[in-house]
Amino acid sequence: MSRSLEVFQQPCSDQHSSLSLCFLLFLYGLFVDFLYFIFKVSTQQGIVKTGRLVASMTLGTGFTGFLSYHISVLFELLPRNFALEVSILATGNLSGSIAGYIVAIIWNKHLKNTRFRQFVQHSKYSINRE
């Protein structure tokens, strides 16, 4: 059996699951929020800029997957495999761009005038306070 197929047949250990969950919940949120702020995705009217949102989600998802894989390799939870690295980077970027586009459409059509947005806009922690 080839070395690249062995990776997919190994069961996930508890350590790997907790490491993946940590990256999913903590680092992904930080990366996307940081890129959201850097790219200035939101306008004063509450409309998000689709291209900038797609870029921030794509970069955040791709970087998180890439970093998570390499830390798993560092702790010897997964073997180093070039095909797996490329597939993680490709699927991470693809899913991030699709998710960013869908989120932009949903936000601009349905959520920009919700009570939640009004609450966040007027809270003391809002970046866009007037």
Number of C-alpha atoms within 10 A of each C-alpha: 5 6 10 14 10 10 15 11 8 9 8 12 10 9 12 17 10 11 15 17 13 13 16 16 10 10 18 19 15 15 18 21 15 14 20 19 13 11 15 14 20 16 10 10 9 17 17 19 17 19 14 20 26 23 21 26 28 24 19 26 28 23 20 24 23 18 15 21 20 17 15 17 14 12 11 11 16 17 17 17 12 10 9 16 14 12 12 20 18 15 14 21 22 16 15 22 23 13 17 21 21 14 18 21 16 12 17 15 11 10 16 16 14 10 10 10 13 12 11 14 17 13 12 9 9 11 11 14 11 7
